[in-house]
Amino acid sequence: MNDRQREFLIKLDANKTRHSGRTLFQHLKGVHDLLRDWDNPTDVCLAGLFHSIYGTSTFKHQSLNDRGALVDMIGVPAELLVYHFSTKSRPMFADVEAGEIRRKLIEIEVANLLEQGGNLGTLRRLSRMKLSNGAKAALSGEVV
């Protein structure tokens, strides 16, 4: 995360918005850091940093609805992942055609769930998907 992205999130009050027992900012940074530590490409890491900024089916708070502003901040490929994360059927993204985008969304979902303490049933199902070696290693310590 660079200073510009940090300031953008702060302007959206992510540092004041509650999420999973702490601030949205802390959660978003945690997801980003997991994805980065798992050696994901930049677009996946940036999408993780903003993954729920539009709100999701479970996190209803919408911090931003201007897709153009987020495109300017993180680029088209990462913003498209954020948009899909917010609007598609989680956690398996069955309504996204199998391929690289779906794989990236599932990788973000694994980081999202692990960062929050995880839903073991969902993590078990996700562990069967094609994931990065870092995500697989993280899951092997979390999933029974």
Buried (B, 14 or more C-beta within 10 A) or exposed (E): BEEEBBEBBEEBEBEEBEBBEEBBBBBBBBBBBBBBEBEBBEBBBBBBBBBBBBBBEEBEBEBBEEBEBBBEBBBEBBBBBBBBBBEBEBBBBEEBEEEEBBBBBBBBBBBBBBBBEBEEEBBBBBBEBEBBEBBBEBBEEBBE
